[in-house]
Amino acid sequence: MRFRLRSLLVSISLSLLALHAEEPEYRMPPEALAALVDAPRTPAVSLSPDKTTLLILEHHGLPSIEELSRPELRLAGLRIDPRNNGQSRKTLFKKPALLNIATGDQRGVAGLAADARLADARWSADGKHFAFTVSHPDRLELWIADVASASAAPVAGLSLSGVADASPCAWESDRSSLVCRAVPAGRGAEPARPEAPIGPEIQETTGEKAAARTYQDLLKTAYDEDLFEHYVGAQVVRVDVSGKVSPVGKADLITRAEPSPDGRYLLVEALHRPFSRLVQVGDFGRRVEIWDRDGKKVAELADREPAEQTPIGRDAVPVGPRKHDWRGDADATVYWLEALDGGAPLQPADKRDVVRTLTPLSRERPRTWSRSAIALTTSPGRLTASASSRRDGGARGASGCGCCRSTAAQSSCSTSQARIATATRDRW
């Protein structure tokens, strides 16, 4: 009996060893479940500015195991693919098609591989072209499509910098060129990780009380800072529809370059050291400047240190100028917001925000849009006023509605916005 039991135990042990010796593999679920997960999503669409053509983009689907296994850098809240200098987690599309609104005819865009990974599609102002990025394993390309021929082609020799949240390219008002952020020429290899630290990591305190939030993926070491600087660095370039690329200004830690509506200036945001180890990239120190078309600085709008003392609370904002953008109803007038309540939404205050405007090369001081007890929301190309405090909707109001957060109140909110915008228009 003991011999049989011992033989049985030996057999079981050998079977387990053989099982563990086999290389484990991923297994596919039942076909019905796989079909449910892989079911195509509703396509994304974008209407051309002239309202004659609808761009249709299919979603690329779930990433493969190979894609999920690619290296990823997590630096200051950014998720970076170090191989192609883009974002490692980004919604991608494929198989662009053009639908003629009048006739209903649909044409696929020629020139692209069937599995091309598209993002950041943007129309030119006249609707004759649209630009988009294509992600490759080792680079991020800019492609320009011609609507008349329904064909697209890459811009040769250009590798985009797509690390920052803002789209890497923006059309200029001449409708035939774009301003893009590119990987600087001669950037060199990634900084080598030191084999041993050269000294201790030191963090100092000012002794002042300040709110402390919890964030993911903060910078922790000097090597993290070097990596961040390496991958965020960008060169502004101008690209025309023929594929000609011209550098604009000097390379820097540029996260945004937006042309003015008249095409004469660029609104440029660039990060600078010291980098914070308490907040993410959105609250890093930065300069906001206006450049001319050749990259020469015309005006400096802000030079902000890291916003490490932003109050705790919903809709809390840093003190000082923020959210710079061009006014859509003027040739070249920039606007920005400044908190009047210390950025603290829970602190009682009669007025929450002030909006200021400035025209480059003018000798006027920044003008105040309004000091009345209203807040403002921003949407592409325009400002919208609302009869509320920032805390109740404000600059971060849901669905672009500053005086409400519920869907039921949208209609009354729109009425208030229109009324107040009309009443204060002469204060620009």
Secondary structure, DSSP 8 states (H G I E B T S, - for coil): -HHHHHHHHHHHHHHHHHHHHS--------HHHHHHHT-----EEEE-TTSSEEEEEEE--S--HHHHTS--EEETTEEEETTTTEESS---EEEEEEEETTT--EEE-BTS-TT--EEEEEE-TTSSEEEEEEE-SS-EEEEEEETTTTEEEE-TT--B---SSS-SEEE-TTSSEEEEEE--TT--S-----SS-SS-------S--------SS---SHHHHHHHHHHH-EEEEEEETT--EEEEEEEESEEEEEE-TTSSEEEEEEE-SS--SSS-GGGS-EEEEEEETTS-EEEEEEEE-------SSTT---SS-EEEEE-TTSSS-EEEEEESSTT-TTS--S--EEEEEE-TT--S--EE---SS-EEEEETTEEEEESS-GGGTGGG-GGG-TT-SSGGGHHHHHHHHHHHHHHTGGG-
